[in-house]
Amino acid sequence: MNFDLLLENITNPALLFFLLGIIAVRLKSDLEIPKNSSKFISLYLLFSIGFKGGQELAHSHFTMDIIWSVLFGVFIAVIIPFYSFFILKKHFSIENSGAIAAAYGSVSAVTFVTAITFLEMQNYTFSGHMVAVMALMEAPAIIVGVILIRLYNKNESSTTKISSLIKHSFTNGSVLLITGSLIIGLLASDQQALGIKPFTTDMFKGFLAIFLLDMGIVSGQKLNDFFKSGWFSFVFAIIIPLINGIIVAYLSHLITDDIGNRFIFAVLAASASYIAVPAAMKIAVPKANPGIFLPMALAITFPFNITFGMPIYLSIILCSA
């Protein structure tokens, strides 16, 4: 592993603001980001990355690489919750196992955004279609998680239809915004995109730093609840994403030779959803406890990925390139 790469990532201002948020909570500071401001920043980040991805896609030629990338992304989103469920159900209830499996099979848009900033720091680029791949990876994991819960929980009678789950997954605010922004960026001309470039590009890193400060505060507030769930939650939240990221970082060479795209695949495989999945599980599996899977994804997996995970995945890709 490249330790210079790790050191550079740890001293990244955006990451340090995340740590500042956790420290503020532990010190019982009154530091907070207003909820409306936090929501606006998260919407801005999704809009910005979706629009820029659409612009990149507009300059790309539609090839088999794009089709294979989409299929590979969906495969990852299906296989990870499937095998994770059977590991989890030895330690948790069927409902919680399915919810956690869905969270780790799905993806984190914020981790995706942070990964793009990390790539830019290393002077690597990625293809615009990877934004579409990320958006398409949300729903399959949720569906697999719910199906597994129904199959193994014979006493549970659920009226939630798979079709409604699919609709909810794709109409989820974060998914809809990033997909819609991607399409708008695809349709906009270079001249039109230039007019809003100061908003979509120039302010991006500043807003990301503030958003990660807010994520640090939220993570710090959930740590105590997470520790009550036992040691297995902590181990799973680090080891499974790490394994997923390493395997996909290596196997991604079968799909593409582009270092940036391979890195994005690895990060998506290693990430865990704490926005779309909790919203979906609240409707489909109300017995699942968000006090377990939400801190696992947000307070453990997310900081691990943006500190140690990303340098590890990139190092593996560079060694196998």
C-alpha angles and dihedrals in degrees: 000000000000105000092188087060090050092049092049090051094048091053092049107127092226091056092045090054088054090053090046089058092054091046091050091057094046089051089049092238120169090231111135142151112233111250094237091051092048092051091048092051093049090050090048093052092050092046093048097048092043093050094047090047090053090051091051090048091051089060093047128087116236105250141161087263089071093050092048090047092054092047092047091050093050090047090054091049091053103041098046097058090042097059093033091058093061091050093047099047090067088067107024140042118273091255094050092043091054093046094049091045090051091049092053094043092050123066140249115234091198092053088049091053092047090049090056090054089049090052091051090053088056092046095246127133133204135208121264093234090069087076089060090046090055093050092049092052094065100074105043094060092049091050093048091049093052094045091052091050091053093047096051100034102067093170094057116096111195126182094192110117123218089233091058090049091053091049092047091049094053095040092049106126097243094046093045093048097048092044093047092047089050091055093045091049089049092053098042119094122235090254092052092047091050090060093065097032093110088060100039098041118011097055096038101099093046093053090045091056092052091046092052089050087057091046089053091053092049092046092050091052092053099046096088093053090048095053089057091064092069140247097295092067091055094048093046092048090059108029101045096049089045092052091046092050095047094047093048092043088059100037094046090080086076089063104036142358093212108115094207093051092046090051092051090051091052093048092048090051091049097045128090128212119242098165113042099031097051089049092050096043091051087064102034102034110021091170091065110104113233087192087076108038097035096058090042091057100035106031101035115017097039097052091041092054096048094046109035107359100064096051090047094051093046092048091053091049093049091049092050096041 
